[in-house]
Amino acid sequence: MSTFSSDTAARVAKLVPMLSSPVAGEVAATAAAIERTLKSGGSDWYDLAKRIAEPTIADLVVAPRPAPQPTWSTEKERERDAKRKTPEWPTWGRSSHFQRLAWMKKIKNSGRLSDTDAEQFVEFWTVYYRHQVGATRKNISIFNKATFALWREGARI
């Protein structure tokens, strides 16, 4: 037994698919051709088996998975998703509890809210701070509109 050269491997690789022939004579002739190729390269069937069993660099490197592509049932959905953009400003749904509190403080101090909205908002901020209540749609709407306005003006937390 000796080393299995890359030249021998390339020649054997061309012959191996012929082993799948449904004709028994062709399979036997291919096996004989593989044996002659192996012997001319100074190898044998054991070297071929060893070469097949040992891992190569390509086996050890994990190829990155392609990113999943969205599937749309209609062209209209695809167009809708293409037009839809993720807002840049921090909305209620994409902010953590502490980020919301920081933005609420900015909103309260900005003077942008009407008197009634400001009253409700300060009341809400106080109980939300203590984890005593969840947000209503109106509170979320006020928060999103106010953060958007502040964000456009360059405010950040």
GINOR-V283049 format. One line per field, one symbol per residue. ss: DSSP state (H for helix, E for strand, L for the rest). psi: psi as a letter, one per 20 degrees, with the letter a starting at -180 (. if undefined). A space follows every 50 residues. Layout:
ss=???
psi=???
This chain:
ss=LLLLLHHHHHHHHHHHHHHHLLLHHHHHHHHHHHHHHHHHLLLLHHHHHH HHHLLLHHHHLLLLLLLLLLLLLLHHHHHHHHHLLLLLLLLLLLLLHHHH HHHHHHHHHHLLLLHHHHHHHHHHHHHHHLLLLLLLHHHHHHHHHHHHHH HHLLLLL
psi=qaqoqhggghghhhhghiijqiphhhgghgghhggggghhjkrahhhggg hhhqqrghhhpppqqqpppqpqhqhggghghhhpqpqhqorghjqrghgg gghhggggihjiqrgghgghgggghghhhjkiqrqrhggggggggghggh ghijpq.
